[in-house]
């Protein structure tokens, strides 16, 4: 594919558990066969909870402590076609909710983890008045509203109905390496190339210590908005941000340019602004920024070479992250003695796809190939719930 770089134009809208080791055995009837590979005793990642609700209904997550308010909120959620999930026990629940509701007492004790800025937080109070201290706590927590019940019943119904309404949203895929040199940046660029038939694409470089995606895809020096400018934009500036980014072969590129890359706060702000625009957002992540991006991402892809060393490093990274909202899957890079299923077995994660390295000299995004990582990226975006190998 010919490389073209164009200026922006307007476009349409820590657990210590160990995985059990299996004793190698020889297949029956084949005494001369090589023994099966021993399961690695790498630390297992934290268990992911299963989805509590079904039928694809929007979810409201309850983090409160008052049973009477819980039942009132449940009635309101049911009235607008939402399911309420009580996560007050440990603060955990699968999937990203449409809203999180907490009562004033639970917010005051500060024991429950609050959602990030991408998930609306509503505070409910029992009684007609809201104490000044409660207003301040809600403001500090980033709450969208403080509602007294039963007087504010209509307001709560209105807010929940708005949040339950289907919206056109971007598909946001976060990509990170399970170890250094895993090839996550290259695979992120190939995902961006594969996403072009599905609408506008933004490829964001969120690895402040990396070499730069602009250098990787030969887009250095392109004029447009970089991270230093994007960090100052508001939540309603997503369209202006996307239109102001430099583009390389029809992919909008958000990179650090000559300045520093994003921190967790600026990354979260930018992903929130891009979320409602439609199209695809691919984020190449440093390990430290995975928790911030996971609050917004539809899925997190962990690129892992098929070697024991890489699997051990990936297991340690998984254990270093807190509970993630985004489902995590493995993309296996076939450059080691293990098979992709063995990598997934050791990490206790599903396989999203696998690939072999492209020929030397190929440029991700610009040089699209029929096979290898480009084919894996196309299959992954075409059938996001399936397992693939290539």
C-alpha positions, 0 to 999 in steps of 0.5 A: 500500500502506498504511504500517504500522509495528509493534513486533517480535513473534516470527516463525517460523523496481589494474589499468591495462588499458583496454578497447579502443575500437571505431571508430564505423561507419555501418550498411551501406546507410544513409549517413545513419544516426547513427554507433554510439556509441564504446566508452568507454575506462574501466579494465576491472575485474579478471578474475573466475576461472571456477568450477573445480568442477562438479556442485554439490559442496561445495568445499574450498579448499587454501592450503597449501605441502606436497604430501604434506598436500595429497594427504591432505586431498584424500583426506579431502575426496573421502571426504565428497563434497567437491571440493578446489581447489588455490588455493595458487598465487595464493590465488584461486578462484571461489565461496565454499568450504565450508572453507579448509584451510592447512598450518602452514608456509603459515600461518607465512609469511603470504603467502596471503590467509586467508578471512573469518569466514564461511568456516571455516579448518582448519589441518593439520600433519604429525606428532603434535605442534603447536608452541606458536607454531603454536597461537598463529598458528592462534588469531590467524587464527581457525582452527576447528581445528588437526589433525595428520595422520595421527593426526587423520584421524578429526577431519578427516573429521568436520569436513569431513562436517559442513561438507559437510552441506546447510543452510537458509541465508538468501539474502543480496543486497548492493546498492551504487551505482556512483556517488553518487546512483545510487539503490542505497538505494531499489532495496535497499528495493524488493528487500526488498518483493519478497522478502516472499513468500519468507519473513522479510526483513531490510533492513540499512542498511550505509551509515554516511554515508547518510541512513538507510533508516529515513527513506527508508521512513518508519520513523523512531522505530521501537523495536527493535535498531539497529547499536549493539546488534547489533554486540555480539551473538554468532554464535549470536544471529541469531534474537534479532537478527532478532526484536528488529528494528523492522519496517515492513510486515513487513520487519525493519529494521536501521539506525543510529538515533541512533548510528553505522553499522557498520564492517567487523567488526560488519557481518561479525559480523551477516551471519554471525549472520543467514546460517543463519536462512533468508529473505532479507537485503538489505544497502544498502552503502557502497562501503568496506564492499563487500569485507566484505559480499561474503564473505557475499553470494550476489550483489552488485548494482551500481546504475549510471545509464545515463550515461558519468559514472556508468559511469566512476565505477562502473569506478573503484569496481570497481577499488578493491575486491579480488577479491570472492567474490560474483558482481557484476551490474549493475542499470541505472537508465535515466536517461541516453543509454546502453543497459543492454547498453552499460553492461554492456559497458563494465564487463565485467559481466553485467546483472541487470536495469534499471528506470526511475524511479518517479513522484515521491513514491512511498516505497520498500517502502511504495508498491509499483508494478506497473512500474519498479524494483518490477517489476525487483526482483520479476523479479530475485528470482524468476529470480536467474540471468536477465537482465531489462529493464523 
